[in-house]
Amino acid sequence: MSDSVPYLLTPGPLTTSATVKQAMLRDWGSRDGRFIDLNAGIRARLVRLAGGSADSHAAVPVQGSGTFAVEAMIGTLVPRAGRLLVLVNGAYGTRMVRIAEVAGRSVAALETAEDQPVSPASLAEALDADPAITHVAVVHCETTSGILNPIEAVAEVVRSRGRALLIDAMSAFGALPLDMAALGAVAVAASSNKCLEGVPGMGFVIARRDALEAAKGNAHSLSLDLHDQWRGFEANAQWRFTPPTHVVAAFAQALDEHEAEGGVEGRGARYRANAAILIDGMRALGFETLLPGHLQAPIIVTFRMPADPAFVFAEFYDRLRERGFVIYPGKLTVADSFRIGCIGRLGAEEMTAAIAAIRATLSEMGVASGAP
Ligand SMILES: *Cc1c(COP(=O)(O)O)cnc(C)c1O
């Protein structure tokens, strides 16, 4: 296997810039004034990115991967006597159900097929039928398939029925617009290593201050107690427990680069261009996408497995890795498939090179067409 560093065409961790990696080449004391300033800057920027305001919202970083942040959000903001309804159309929705179960919360799932968006109309019926539901959780872009869920319409239903909305925006945050104040969302969870192009090791939740305030004593876990973590940051601007210092430093650099690229609009435009090169290039080779264009988020694309018997996914994967591109297996139940991401520090040049590598690999393998 080649030793060269491949491009990561995956849902994360992702390819990062050299400057983001360089930002990790120093040590920080966790109580150092400059490190404290770095954290304060990050927290303020995350609130703005989520469409919150400093008076009414706060960003609370959490050590760990994105799931830690989602677990902290659900375990802290859903009271022990609350009931959560999760809109499920993929593995990340299912994971939120599991998180609620482990935390001992009353939970229900409203499921849609993996190739269908979640349904605001069914949500309205479910909320009207079950007054015990206090909170609703939804995934913005369900990375399992790459589908974009209609969070505005979901938020409208939740708001009109007086329930609280929690959003897992992990794979969309920083690339797709999200205005939590306009949506009336109580909290949004995401992480350092997806569309914000930092390195892995830190999640975060942006939440309404009144919800954080009211959540004292809710959490089932000490390290994932978002209220306590928030109190810590507000009291002395420090992390309660050892911070992922190098990850934080890289994340501050990544946020600078996000801003320099034009923020959500600029980043989203690059990813849309990446997705277009990927989808057009793959279709020209005969491949078919799982999703029609209007449901496809420009984050990760699911392709149906080719029918040609010469196509063996494990071999395709290894050969592409040799050529410098890492792709991702599928995890759908509705169709045999694989995924290719278009997020991370990649542009037109890399996406075009990826298509050329796929074309060359198919021809090496003797695959005439990618058609399913
Ligand atoms: C990546 C991701 C997560 C978090 O996954 P981790 O592996 O814990 O970082 C959660 N939800 C969605 C939609 C994701 O894409």
The ligand as a MOL file (V3000), in Angstrom:
LIG
                    3D

  0  0  0     0  0            999 V3000
M  V30 BEGIN CTAB
M  V30 COUNTS 15 15 0 0 0
M  V30 BEGIN ATOM
M  V30 1 C -20.4620 12.5000 11.7570 0
M  V30 2 C -21.8310 12.6160 12.2760 0
M  V30 3 C -22.1160 12.4780 13.6520 0
M  V30 4 C -21.0580 12.2380 14.6960 0
M  V30 5 O -20.2560 11.1740 14.4250 0
M  V30 6 P -18.8860 10.9720 15.2240 0
M  V30 7 O -18.3240 9.7610 14.5640 0
M  V30 8 O -19.2180 10.7670 16.6430 0
M  V30 9 O -18.0700 12.2210 15.0220 0
M  V30 10 C -23.4150 12.6680 14.0780 0
M  V30 11 N -24.3910 12.9520 13.2100 0
M  V30 12 C -24.1740 13.0870 11.8930 0
M  V30 13 C -25.3120 13.4410 10.9980 0
M  V30 14 C -22.8790 12.9150 11.3830 0
M  V30 15 O -22.6540 13.0640 10.0620 0
M  V30 END ATOM
M  V30 BEGIN BOND
M  V30 1 1 1 2
M  V30 2 1 2 3
M  V30 3 2 2 14
M  V30 4 1 3 4
M  V30 5 2 3 10
M  V30 6 1 4 5
M  V30 7 1 5 6
M  V30 8 2 6 7
M  V30 9 1 6 8
M  V30 10 1 6 9
M  V30 11 1 10 11
M  V30 12 2 11 12
M  V30 13 1 12 13
M  V30 14 1 12 14
M  V30 15 1 14 15
M  V30 END BOND
M  V30 END CTAB
M  END
